[in-house]
Structures are given as structure tokens and as C-alpha cells.
Amino acid sequence: MSSGLASLPARSGDQMALAAEQGRICALAAKGQRDLAERAAAYPDLFPPRPFDPALFGNVAMAIAFGAPWADLDQLRVMNRAVLWGFAVDWLVDHEARTRGEIDRLTESCLAVAGGGRPAADDSLGRFLAELHDELAAVPAYATHGVVWRNELRTMLDAMAREWDWKQTADTGVLPTLDEYLANAPNLACTVVNVVHWIHSDDPATLAHLDALVAASDQVQRILRLVNDLASYERDKRWGDLNALMLVSERADVERRISELVAYARELLDRLRPTCPVQADYLARQVGFSTGFYRSTDFWGVL
């Protein structure tokens, strides 16, 4: 008696192998989601159920697992937590802060913790950041390259504050240009997470080209900013957030800019591939995953 497999198309074996690899990556994402849910439960004031629903934790863990499927669980866990912390900052700045003074105090507190200071007992954001700092600081590479992370953290916080300022004048029609908006793409908190990953990996080849990797990551970050905006325009209008589509006359303007940014990103990644092939692939996979993911959804839950 022949098995059912005998009648399958010749390519089925390839599909089985592909599905097995995708299943392995999904398992990494499932483990990451559980860890993120546990961290969120430890800081309930940072992560209210709306909009921090279980799907948000799963979406973050999937994005990280598919971006670096070769990474071990420790590396994925640190990246996942860094992304989740960035979501907490984004929530506090975009939707909870009522004055610029609140944002300035948040920024000052976070930078102090990133420099090794201890957060106040009632500073949940600082305590979560201290967890990340302590794990990162335990890696030998941190002694030399920790300054890169701290600089990127400051850049991210400054960018979030700048967008808050823009939102205060949006009702009067005073908005940034698309170029100014793209220059503020660190508010997406992509590069700062990538730097966490690269320092935590403690890989000599990666660290030797960290400046070039950060430059390539910044280009990817600008792409992801616009890809995100194309998908989240209606939600951004409801939530009172800025979006690239609010700054141009038609959607095609943003789509053209994405094409230009992708072309340049390919050049940067091609230059990096001979010396940092894994990290070049990592950045390319971020663009690919996000392009597919944002076709039908985004990360946030409903308010």
C-alpha cells in the first residue's frame, strides 16, 4: 500500500521544509510573547489592557523572531523587551503626557537610568529600563559601545518630544515637511533596538562595523516609518497622531519616497554584506516583514 505522500507534487518536500522552519520561528515568537506578557504584568501601570492587548505582545515577538530567526532565545528576549519598553515610552509621550515639562522629566529620568543611575521606586518606566540596562551592561561590548546605545536612546526620546511639539500646532495648520518628518524617524525606536541587539550579541565583526550598521539602520527606520504610516492612517486620525499622509498632497508621494529609500537601503546593505552578511540580512528582513505585516494590520490594540 502506497502512502499518501507518494501522490504529492514533487515540490511538497520543499514546502514541508519551509513550513517546518516557519513553525520553528513561530515557536520562538510564542515564547517571546509569553515573556512579554509576564513583563507587562509586572508593570501594569505602564501597559493598560487597552491598547496593550495580547495581540500586541504577539506582534512584537513575531516581528523580532522573523527578523532574526537565527538568534537564540536570550538575544530575542532582550530585543523583545527593548521594543516593548519603546512602546511604553511612545504611549506615555503621545497619549498620557499633558505638558512638555512631563516629557522633559521623563527624558531626564530615562537618560539617568541609561547612564547607570537607579530609578525611583514609583518610576515604572525607569525600573523597566534599568532591567534592560543591567542586562546590556553585563556584556563585555558594553564598556566600549554602550555610549552608542545611550546616544540612540537620547535621539529617540528627543524625536518623540519633537513630534509631541508638532502635534500641539497641528490644529493651526503648522506641520513639518515630509523631509522634516523623516528626519524625525527615530521616534519609531527601530535603530535604538537594533543597537541593543548588536551590542548584546558581542560579535566582533558586527561591532567593528557598528557605525555603518547604524547608518543603514537609520535608512531602514525611515522606510518603516512610512510603511507604518500607510497602514495606520485611519488609526492615527482617530488617536490624534501625526502621519506622513497628512503632510503630502497624495498617497503616491509617500509611495514614491518609499521606493527611493528602499533603493538606497539596498545599496547600503550591499556594501555591508561582505563584512556583516548576517546583520545585512537582519535589516533587509525588517523591511520585508514590515512590508507584509502592515498590508493588513499594525501593532497597537484598540483604545
LOGU-423154 format. One record per residue (C-alpha): x, y, z; residue number from 1. Coordinates in steps of 0.02 Angstrom, whole numbers. Each point is the difference from the previous one (the first is absolute). Layout:
N
X_Y_Z_NUM
...
This chain:
303
0_0_0_1
72_166_-51_2
-2_146_120_3
-92_160_-38_4
168_87_-17_5
34_-91_-164_6
-136_98_-87_7
57_170_60_8
81_121_-124_9
189_-8_-14_10
19_168_85_11
-93_-58_156_12
161_-51_84_13
62_178_-18_14
-163_67_71_15
15_-116_150_16
174_63_37_17
-56_180_-21_18
-150_-27_113_19
109_-85_130_20
116_151_5_21
-147_118_11_22
-70_-106_141_23
165_13_93_24
-3_189_-17_25
-180_6_60_26
53_-100_153_27
132_132_37_28
-134_133_-18_29
-118_-94_117_30
135_-10_134_31
36_184_-25_32
-183_46_16_33
-13_-90_167_34
152_92_66_35
-69_168_-55_36
-167_-37_82_37
92_-38_162_38
99_162_-7_39
-158_99_-38_40
-85_-81_149_41
146_56_109_42
-31_181_-52_43
-190_15_-15_44
3_190_9_45
110_4_-156_46
-102_-123_-101_47
-189_23_15_48
-100_-138_-86_49
-60_127_-126_50
98_24_-110_51
129_-127_65_52
-101_-155_-43_53
73_-176_-19_54
12_22_-188_55
121_145_22_56
119_-113_97_57
-18_-133_-133_58
29_124_-141_59
160_64_80_60
65_-176_31_61
-40_-52_-178_62
87_150_-76_63
158_-33_100_64
0_-189_-29_65
-24_18_-187_66
129_139_-8_67
136_-105_81_68
-54_-183_-7_69
180_-58_28_70
12_90_169_71
-10_-97_162_72
-138_27_128_73
106_116_109_74
35_116_-147_75
-182_0_-54_76
-58_32_179_77
108_155_19_78
-60_69_-167_79
-182_-37_41_80
13_89_166_81
88_149_-79_82
-142_16_-126_83
-132_-14_137_84
87_134_101_85
-2_112_-154_86
-188_-28_-16_87
-20_55_181_88
95_161_-32_89
-100_33_-157_90
-163_-23_95_91
53_114_142_92
62_138_-112_93
-133_-7_-136_94
-154_-31_104_95
30_24_185_96
111_156_11_97
-94_163_18_98
146_120_8_99
173_13_-75_100
68_4_177_101
-63_-177_29_102
93_-59_-155_103
159_90_49_104
-5_-83_172_105
-30_-170_-80_106
148_27_-116_107
114_55_141_108
-47_-149_106_109
27_-126_-142_110
169_71_-46_111
55_-7_182_112
-48_-184_9_113
88_-36_-165_114
155_77_77_115
-7_-123_144_116
-109_97_123_117
-134_-84_104_118
-181_47_-34_119
-123_55_132_120
-110_-136_73_121
-155_76_-82_122
84_19_-171_123
-61_-154_-93_124
72_57_-166_125
169_28_81_126
-4_-167_90_127
-39_-93_-161_128
142_95_-86_129
116_-45_143_130
-34_-184_-35_131
54_27_-180_132
151_104_49_133
62_-128_125_134
-13_-143_-124_135
86_99_-136_136
136_66_116_137
46_-179_47_138
61_-31_-178_139
186_38_-28_140
-38_105_-155_141
-98_124_105_142
156_78_76_143
52_64_-172_144
-164_12_-94_145
-126_43_135_146
19_183_-48_147
-78_-41_-169_148
-155_-68_85_149
-13_149_117_150
17_120_-146_151
-135_-91_-99_152
-112_0_152_153
18_188_16_154
-34_19_-187_155
-158_-105_17_156
-64_98_151_157
37_166_-84_158
-93_-56_-156_159
-153_-50_100_160
0_168_88_161
18_90_-166_162
-152_-90_-70_163
-98_49_156_164
45_181_-35_165
-58_-17_-180_166
-166_-71_57_167
-31_153_108_168
0_111_-156_169
-86_-121_-119_170
-172_78_26_171
67_166_-62_172
67_-79_-158_173
182_14_52_174
71_-170_-48_175
174_-64_-43_176
49_-34_-179_177
19_-181_-54_178
189_20_6_179
-8_67_178_180
-117_-140_48_181
118_-132_-70_182
148_79_90_183
-99_-33_158_184
-22_-186_-37_185
97_-52_157_186
-167_24_90_187
-41_-172_-73_188
133_-73_117_189
69_-120_-130_190
186_44_-1_191
12_9_189_192
-64_-180_10_193
119_-56_-136_194
145_75_98_195
-56_-98_154_196
4_-157_-106_197
172_34_-73_198
80_42_166_199
-82_-147_88_200
61_-119_-136_201
179_49_45_202
56_-53_-174_203
169_77_-51_204
-41_11_-186_205
-164_87_37_206
75_121_125_207
143_43_-118_208
-129_69_-123_209
-123_71_125_210
3_176_-73_211
-43_-63_-174_212
-134_-114_69_213
-79_144_95_214
-1_105_-160_215
-85_-142_-94_216
-122_-25_143_217
-47_184_-6_218
-42_-20_-183_219
-106_-154_38_220
-82_97_142_221
-57_134_-122_222
-75_-133_-113_223
-92_-81_145_224
-64_170_57_225
-86_25_-168_226
-59_-181_-20_227
-76_12_173_228
-86_164_-45_229
-80_-70_-157_230
-80_-136_106_231
-48_103_152_232
-71_159_-76_233
-179_-28_59_234
55_-49_176_235
118_149_8_236
-144_117_-43_237
-106_-76_138_238
140_8_128_239
57_175_-48_240
172_-58_-58_241
102_69_-144_242
17_-99_-161_243
100_27_-158_244
-161_0_-103_245
-52_159_91_246
154_89_-67_247
-17_-34_-187_248
-130_30_-133_249
-25_-181_-48_250
45_-176_56_251
109_-26_-154_252
124_128_69_253
34_-112_150_254
7_-157_-107_255
129_82_-115_256
105_51_150_257
-4_-179_66_258
63_-64_-167_259
143_126_4_260
45_-46_179_261
-4_-186_-38_262
116_22_-149_263
128_90_107_264
-20_-127_142_265
42_-139_-123_266
162_90_-43_267
47_18_183_268
-39_-181_37_269
97_-61_-152_270
153_93_66_271
-20_-80_170_272
-33_-177_-58_273
182_-51_-32_274
50_42_180_275
-166_-16_95_276
-109_-119_-101_277
-110_-53_145_278
-36_177_57_279
-31_59_-178_280
-128_-140_-16_281
-73_50_168_282
-33_177_-60_283
-68_-60_-166_284
-119_-118_88_285
-66_144_106_286
-55_88_-159_287
-72_-158_-75_288
-97_-52_155_289
-71_173_29_290
-52_18_-182_291
-100_-160_14_292
-65_29_176_293
-65_175_-27_294
-101_-50_-151_295
-142_-50_115_296
36_50_181_297
114_91_120_298
66_-30_176_299
-117_98_113_300
-160_-64_75_301
-157_107_12_302
-23_139_126_303
